[in-house]
Amino acid sequence: MLRVIASVLLLAAPLPAAANGFEPVRDKGDFLSLVKDRVLRIGLYNLSLRVLPDGRIEGSALGWGITGTWHWKDGYFCREMDWSGMKISYNCQLVEARGAEQLRFTVDQGAGDSATFRLR
């Protein structure tokens, strides 16, 4: 189970990178308006993240804390995190939105695997 959560935190859940209904989010302001005062959730793993405007990431998965930092670079969400002592390496990711209800993050600037979060 821990390995599964780690994979999701790495944003490497095996989902296709191109699915219907998602639109790229290329602007930091647009991204911030989507995540402002909201929680990114994957219920199956009890994973909750808050992406804060000051560059911090806070959350938890399976009851263990998640911390991290992020910045916006050339239209991509770049982050590094720590899940209760397990380092999650720096990676810049393509962000796509399906309305204001879901965000999908695809590693390696859109070339890798994806994870989709519900916005609550």
C-alpha positions as a Python dict, from the first residue, in 0.01 Angstrom:
ca = {
    (1, 'M'): (0, 0, 0),
    (2, 'L'): (282, 241, 80),
    (3, 'R'): (434, 180, -262),
    (4, 'V'): (102, 268, -428),
    (5, 'I'): (76, 594, -235),
    (6, 'A'): (436, 679, -319),
    (7, 'S'): (362, 627, -688),
    (8, 'V'): (64, 859, -672),
    (9, 'L'): (267, 1118, -486),
    (10, 'L'): (526, 1096, -758),
    (11, 'L'): (232, 1168, -988),
    (12, 'A'): (305, 856, -1182),
    (13, 'A'): (-23, 667, -1168),
    (14, 'P'): (-51, 481, -1499),
    (15, 'L'): (-315, 683, -1678),
    (16, 'P'): (-305, 798, -2039),
    (17, 'A'): (-176, 1153, -2080),
    (18, 'A'): (-447, 1255, -2327),
    (19, 'A'): (-808, 1205, -2224),
    (20, 'N'): (-1123, 1392, -2325),
    (21, 'G'): (-1239, 1703, -2147),
    (22, 'F'): (-907, 1824, -2006),
    (23, 'E'): (-760, 2158, -2113),
    (24, 'P'): (-400, 2267, -2046),
    (25, 'V'): (-343, 2524, -1773),
    (26, 'R'): (-44, 2728, -1888),
    (27, 'D'): (-83, 3042, -1676),
    (28, 'K'): (15, 3058, -1310),
    (29, 'G'): (-274, 3293, -1231),
    (30, 'D'): (-524, 3052, -1386),
    (31, 'F'): (-372, 2766, -1186),
    (32, 'L'): (-388, 2962, -862),
    (33, 'S'): (-752, 3052, -919),
    (34, 'L'): (-831, 2681, -958),
    (35, 'V'): (-654, 2571, -636),
    (36, 'K'): (-728, 2876, -417),
    (37, 'D'): (-886, 2765, -88),
    (38, 'R'): (-936, 2413, -226),
    (39, 'V'): (-802, 2066, -153),
    (40, 'L'): (-672, 1828, -420),
    (41, 'R'): (-800, 1479, -335),
    (42, 'I'): (-761, 1119, -440),
    (43, 'G'): (-1009, 947, -209),
    (44, 'L'): (-890, 593, -274),
    (45, 'Y'): (-559, 673, -102),
    (46, 'N'): (-696, 923, 151),
    (47, 'L'): (-462, 1169, -22),
    (48, 'S'): (-526, 1540, 33),
    (49, 'L'): (-302, 1823, -82),
    (50, 'R'): (-320, 2200, -60),
    (51, 'V'): (-111, 2399, -305),
    (52, 'L'): (-62, 2739, -146),
    (53, 'P'): (7, 3067, -327),
    (54, 'D'): (326, 3124, -125),
    (55, 'G'): (495, 2822, -283),
    (56, 'R'): (421, 2563, -14),
    (57, 'I'): (249, 2226, -47),
    (58, 'E'): (78, 2072, 258),
    (59, 'G'): (-124, 1758, 300),
    (60, 'S'): (-139, 1397, 403),
    (61, 'A'): (-177, 1044, 271),
    (62, 'L'): (-271, 747, 488),
    (63, 'G'): (-240, 977, 790),
    (64, 'W'): (123, 1074, 723),
    (65, 'G'): (216, 1431, 651),
    (66, 'I'): (320, 1570, 317),
    (67, 'T'): (520, 1891, 278),
    (68, 'G'): (680, 2048, -22),
    (69, 'T'): (748, 2351, -233),
    (70, 'W'): (643, 2449, -582),
    (71, 'H'): (690, 2719, -842),
    (72, 'W'): (563, 2790, -1192),
    (73, 'K'): (822, 2769, -1471),
    (74, 'D'): (759, 2815, -1844),
    (75, 'G'): (396, 2704, -1814),
    (76, 'Y'): (463, 2403, -1591),
    (77, 'F'): (404, 2321, -1224),
    (78, 'C'): (742, 2233, -1074),
    (79, 'R'): (754, 2073, -731),
    (80, 'E'): (945, 1866, -480),
    (81, 'M'): (787, 1701, -177),
    (82, 'D'): (847, 1492, 130),
    (83, 'W'): (605, 1226, 250),
    (84, 'S'): (688, 1152, 612),
    (85, 'G'): (1061, 1133, 541),
    (86, 'M'): (1039, 989, 188),
    (87, 'K'): (1178, 1243, -58),
    (88, 'I'): (983, 1296, -378),
    (89, 'S'): (1217, 1438, -640),
    (90, 'Y'): (1183, 1767, -823),
    (91, 'N'): (975, 1742, -1139),
    (92, 'C'): (800, 1988, -1372),
    (93, 'Q'): (453, 1878, -1475),
    (94, 'L'): (188, 1965, -1727),
    (95, 'V'): (-134, 2070, -1553),
    (96, 'E'): (-471, 2017, -1719),
    (97, 'A'): (-816, 2102, -1589),
    (98, 'R'): (-1155, 1950, -1647),
    (99, 'G'): (-1370, 2245, -1555),
    (100, 'A'): (-1322, 2350, -1194),
    (101, 'E'): (-1372, 1996, -1066),
    (102, 'Q'): (-1055, 1803, -1160),
    (103, 'L'): (-686, 1867, -1219),
    (104, 'R'): (-455, 1624, -1394),
    (105, 'F'): (-76, 1646, -1345),
    (106, 'T'): (147, 1473, -1599),
    (107, 'V'): (514, 1427, -1510),
    (108, 'D'): (810, 1522, -1726),
    (109, 'Q'): (635, 1826, -1877),
    (110, 'G'): (352, 1612, -2009),
    (111, 'A'): (562, 1326, -2147),
    (112, 'G'): (510, 1082, -1858),
    (113, 'D'): (235, 926, -1649),
    (114, 'S'): (-50, 1120, -1492),
    (115, 'A'): (-253, 1149, -1173),
    (116, 'T'): (-596, 1308, -1156),
    (117, 'F'): (-715, 1491, -846),
    (118, 'R'): (-1064, 1609, -753),
    (119, 'L'): (-1087, 1967, -632),
    (120, 'R'): (-1284, 2003, -307),
}
